[in-house]
Amino acid sequence: MTSEIKKYGFKEGLPHELELVNLRELYIDLFDDLTIPHRTDFYQIIWFKKGKPKHMVDFNQIDIQPNSILFVDKNSVQCFDSEEPIDGLVLLFTDNFFCKTEYDTKFLRSSMLFNDLYSISTIDVNGLTSIFNRFFQLIETELQTNIDNYQSDILRNYLQNLLLLSERQRQNQYSAKINKGPDLECVVKFRDLLDKQYKEQKAVSKYAMQLNVTQKRLNSSTLKIMAITPKQMIDSRSKALAGTYYR
């Protein structure tokens, strides 16, 4: 038996498309929705302060450790553990909130936190708990402040600094680093197109045309960054992000 994977949009009616939520309360209130495969059109920064759940992202199991942060890209298929109690915080935000300039968009799409081309990004917060707590508290305090012309920019700056701190911690924890440059930019743009078109478009040549590069150039970039071909990426994405799942 197969079931369609539901997709959820950002909550309507908030002053900003950024929200900080208590993870335990969210888990209890939306248990039935969170514990089956689903996807969202917003980014998620999930701080698991307690618990050791087996979390699923794009049907890959992630063994979460206490006091760790998981970064989930928009449109990823996600499923929470139905048996392990959890506690922590979740920071949710959209492209509309963060990407006000071309620089913002490039910063977000080149960040390895949401675009780790080898695995799903998690970081160990131990040793930096007070610093991360401070950033989350700053965001929470600002969200509770009366709205004015400065609030959106202040929140976006807090979020960007939180992402920078997280990316530094990620690089300190993992020896494998990807050098940012034309090849990475090409692969990230290819992956973005793939997320949108994988159901209808399977031809490498069509993606290369949209990226305004040759097939040889696209092939070279994916091999250098991912050690696989564009065709292998297409086949893998089609399998991982299918619109149905078995139950």
PyMOL commands that set and color helices and strands:
alter all, ss='L'
color gray80, all
select helices_A, chain A and resi 23-29+31-34+95-98+102-110+129-143+151-173+182-197+204-211+215-226+230-240
alter helices_A, ss='H'
color red, helices_A
select strands_A, chain A and resi 2-4+6-8+18-22+38-40+43-50+54-57+60-63+68-72+77-79+87-93+122-124+244-246
alter strands_A, ss='S'
color yellow, strands_A
deselect
rebuild
show_as cartoon
